[in-house]
Amino acid sequence: MSNISAADVAKLRRMTGAGMMDCKKALEEAAGDFEKAQELIRKRGQAIANKRADREATEGVVLAKTTADGKTGMMISLNCETDFVAKNADFIALGYKILDGALKSAPADLEALKNTVIDGKKVSDLVLEKSGITGEKFDLTYFGAITAEAVQPYIHPGNKLATLVGFSKAGIDVQVYKDVAMQVAAMNPVSVDKDDVPEKILAQELDIAREQARREGKPEEMLEKIAQGKLNKFFKEGTLMNQEFIKDSKLTIRQYLESHDKGLRATGFVRYTLNV
């Protein structure tokens, strides 16, 4: 058995993030070979992950960030089993490491992100290794992206909810962008504007409105008019540009944006929440 120094153990710990005793044991089994020791730690992580595959990873973090030019934003959800681990600085750092890698490589979807290589390792392997270190199941469960002239991220305190909002113009007071990103977090709109609401949702809302009116005993010839009226209310409550601004209910988001720049509007958004 090789004589493993404290410096070697510390070096492997920096390389893998594994605990001191795990690193010492891996180096001893690998006779001081760092590459073999890393492989042993990875395999242990896989073994632990396999044992906990049926566990639910319902805690975690939702993180959002933009590229340096502020024109592309990306969001991920990295899950774990307990809130204790979710609040751990190393776990959050792993999330940001993955997010930074995504911003550099621009993956097409979640599967592409999992196959993205960061520091010589696929993201899926990074997640697996860290899972083995903590003994909890880790899972990368969500990836979203948006591109616009300006993109604003918002992460709600606690890292369980995040938004990204795209805007038609750059160079506006950043607080305006932040206000709208917070609006999306708080009010959870279904679309940016009336024209963006999916046909399926429109049909469902009209059906619900007609049925409610019918149960209330309204005449059949009035059902369509009543349903259209309820649909207008739905647009005010469910579409971002027509919602009341949470900081000033006298204004809609459209009016708030136009008060800062006549041509300013939201062009898209991404919202994801975890246990909120």
C-alpha positions in Angstrom: 0.0 0.0 0.0 1.4 3.4 -0.9 2.2 6.0 1.7 -0.6 8.6 1.0 0.3 12.1 2.1 -2.1 14.7 3.4 -1.2 16.8 0.4 -2.2 14.0 -2.0 -5.5 13.6 -0.2 -6.1 17.4 -0.3 -5.3 17.4 -4.0 -7.8 14.7 -4.8 -10.4 16.4 -2.7 -9.9 19.6 -4.8 -10.2 17.6 -7.9 -13.4 15.7 -6.9 -15.0 17.5 -4.0 -15.2 14.2 -2.2 -14.6 14.0 1.6 -11.2 13.6 3.1 -11.6 10.0 4.2 -13.2 9.0 0.9 -10.2 10.5 -1.0 -7.7 8.8 1.3 -9.4 5.5 0.9 -9.6 5.9 -2.9 -5.9 6.8 -3.1 -4.9 3.8 -1.0 -6.9 1.5 -3.2 -5.5 3.0 -6.3 -1.9 2.8 -4.9 -1.5 6.6 -5.3 -2.7 6.8 -8.9 -4.9 9.9 -9.1 -6.7 8.9 -12.3 -7.7 5.5 -10.8 -8.7 7.2 -7.6 -11.0 9.5 -9.4 -12.5 6.6 -11.2 -13.1 4.8 -7.9 -14.9 7.8 -6.5 -17.0 8.1 -9.7 -18.0 4.4 -9.5 -19.0 4.8 -5.8 -21.1 7.7 -6.9 -22.8 5.6 -9.5 -23.4 2.8 -7.0 -25.0 5.2 -4.5 -27.1 6.7 -7.3 -28.3 3.3 -8.4 -29.3 2.4 -4.8 -31.3 5.7 -4.5 -32.8 5.7 -8.0 -36.3 5.2 -6.6 -35.9 8.1 -4.2 -37.7 11.4 -5.0 -35.4 14.4 -5.6 -38.0 17.1 -5.0 -35.8 19.7 -3.3 -33.1 21.7 -5.0 -32.5 25.0 -6.7 -33.7 26.9 -9.7 -31.1 29.3 -11.1 -31.2 31.8 -14.0 -28.5 33.9 -15.6 -27.7 35.8 -18.8 -24.7 36.0 -21.2 -22.4 39.0 -20.7 -24.2 41.0 -23.5 -27.6 40.4 -21.7 -29.2 39.1 -24.9 -29.5 35.4 -23.9 -30.8 34.0 -20.7 -30.8 30.4 -19.4 -32.3 28.6 -16.5 -31.8 25.2 -14.9 -33.3 23.2 -12.0 -30.9 21.0 -10.1 -32.7 18.7 -7.7 -31.7 16.8 -4.6 -33.6 14.9 -1.8 -33.4 17.4 1.1 -33.6 21.1 1.7 -30.4 20.8 3.8 -28.4 19.8 0.8 -30.2 22.3 -1.4 -29.0 25.2 0.8 -25.4 23.9 0.8 -22.9 26.2 -0.9 -21.3 23.4 -2.8 -24.6 22.3 -4.2 -25.5 25.8 -5.3 -22.0 26.2 -6.8 -22.5 23.1 -8.8 -25.8 24.5 -10.2 -24.0 27.7 -11.3 -21.2 25.7 -12.8 -23.7 23.9 -14.9 -25.5 27.1 -15.8 -22.2 28.9 -16.8 -21.4 25.9 -19.0 -24.8 26.1 -20.6 -24.3 29.8 -21.4 -21.0 29.1 -23.1 -22.1 26.0 -25.1 -25.8 27.0 -25.8 -27.3 23.5 -25.7 -30.5 22.9 -27.6 -32.3 21.1 -24.8 -32.0 19.4 -21.4 -30.5 16.2 -22.9 -27.9 18.3 -24.8 -27.0 20.1 -21.6 -26.5 16.8 -19.8 -24.0 15.8 -22.5 -22.2 19.2 -22.4 -18.6 18.8 -21.3 -17.3 21.0 -18.5 -13.7 20.7 -17.2 -13.3 17.5 -19.2 -16.5 15.8 -17.8 -20.0 15.5 -19.1 -22.5 17.4 -17.0 -24.4 14.2 -16.2 -21.1 12.7 -14.8 -20.5 15.8 -12.7 -24.0 15.5 -11.2 -23.4 11.8 -10.6 -20.1 12.3 -8.8 -21.5 15.0 -6.5 -24.5 12.7 -5.8 -22.0 10.0 -4.7 -20.2 12.5 -2.4 -23.3 13.6 -0.5 -25.1 10.2 -0.6 -28.3 11.9 -2.0 -29.9 11.5 -5.4 -29.1 14.5 -7.6 -31.0 15.1 -10.9 -30.8 17.9 -13.5 -34.5 18.2 -14.3 -35.1 21.4 -16.2 -33.4 23.6 -18.8 -34.9 26.7 -20.4 -33.6 29.5 -22.5 -34.7 32.8 -24.1 -33.1 35.3 -26.5 -34.1 38.9 -27.0 -32.7 42.4 -27.3 -32.5 42.4 -23.5 -33.1 39.6 -21.1 -33.6 40.0 -17.4 -33.3 37.1 -14.9 -34.9 37.0 -11.5 -34.3 34.4 -8.8 -36.8 34.5 -5.9 -35.1 34.3 -2.4 -34.6 30.7 -1.5 -33.7 29.6 -5.1 -37.0 27.7 -5.6 -38.5 30.0 -8.3 -36.8 31.9 -11.2 -37.9 33.8 -14.3 -36.3 35.1 -17.5 -38.1 37.9 -19.4 -37.1 39.1 -22.9 -37.7 42.7 -24.0 -37.9 44.4 -27.3 -35.3 47.1 -26.5 -32.0 47.2 -24.6 -30.7 50.2 -22.7 -33.7 50.9 -20.5 -33.4 51.4 -16.8 -32.7 47.9 -15.4 -35.2 48.4 -12.6 -38.0 48.3 -15.3 -36.7 44.9 -16.5 -36.5 43.6 -12.9 -40.0 44.8 -12.1 -41.5 42.8 -15.0 -39.4 39.7 -14.2 -40.7 39.9 -10.7 -44.3 40.3 -12.1 -43.9 37.0 -14.0 -42.7 35.3 -10.8 -45.6 36.6 -8.7 -48.5 36.5 -11.2 -47.6 33.4 -13.3 -49.1 34.6 -16.7 -49.9 32.0 -19.3 -48.5 34.1 -22.2 -47.1 37.5 -23.1 -50.2 38.9 -24.8 -53.7 37.9 -26.0 -52.5 36.7 -29.3 -50.0 34.3 -27.7 -52.5 32.3 -25.7 -52.6 28.7 -27.1 -55.8 27.8 -28.9 -56.3 24.9 -26.6 -56.4 27.1 -23.5 -58.7 29.6 -25.2 -61.2 26.8 -26.1 -61.0 25.4 -22.5 -61.7 28.9 -21.0 -64.7 29.4 -23.3 -66.1 26.0 -22.5 -65.7 26.6 -18.7 -67.3 30.0 -19.0 -70.3 28.6 -21.0 -70.8 25.8 -18.6 -70.7 28.1 -15.6 -73.3 30.4 -17.1 -75.5 27.4 -18.1 -75.4 26.2 -14.5 -76.3 29.6 -13.3 -79.5 29.4 -15.4 -78.5 31.9 -18.1 -80.4 31.8 -21.4 -78.7 29.7 -24.1 -78.6 32.7 -26.5 -76.6 34.6 -23.9 -74.0 32.0 -23.2 -71.6 33.0 -26.0 -71.6 36.7 -25.0 -71.1 35.8 -21.4 -68.2 33.5 -22.3 -66.5 36.2 -24.3 -66.8 38.6 -21.4 -65.2 36.1 -19.1 -62.5 35.5 -21.7 -61.6 39.2 -21.6 -61.3 38.9 -17.8 -59.0 35.9 -18.3 -56.8 38.0 -20.7 -56.5 40.7 -18.0 -55.5 38.2 -15.3 -53.5 35.7 -17.4 -51.5 37.6 -20.0 -48.5 39.5 -19.0 -48.9 42.7 -21.0 -52.6 43.1 -19.8 -52.0 42.2 -16.1 -52.2 44.9 -13.4 -48.8 45.9 -12.4 -48.2 44.5 -8.9 -46.4 47.7 -7.8 -49.2 50.0 -9.1 -52.6 48.5 -9.9 -53.6 51.7 -11.8 -51.3 50.5 -14.6 -51.1 47.4 -16.7 -47.7 46.1 -17.6 -48.2 47.4 -21.1 -48.8 50.9 -19.7 -45.9 50.6 -17.3 -43.5 49.7 -20.1 -44.8 52.4 -22.4 -44.3 55.0 -19.7 -40.6 54.4 -19.9 -40.4 53.9 -23.7 -43.3 53.9 -26.2 -41.8 50.9 -28.1 -40.9 48.8 -25.1 -42.7 45.5 -24.7 -42.0 42.0 -23.3 -41.3 39.6 -26.1 -41.2 36.3 -24.1 -40.6 34.7 -20.7 -39.6 31.5 -19.0 -40.8 30.7 -15.5 -40.0 27.6 -13.4 -40.8 26.8 -9.9 -39.8 24.0 -7.5 -42.0 23.2 -4.5 -43.5 26.7 -4.3 
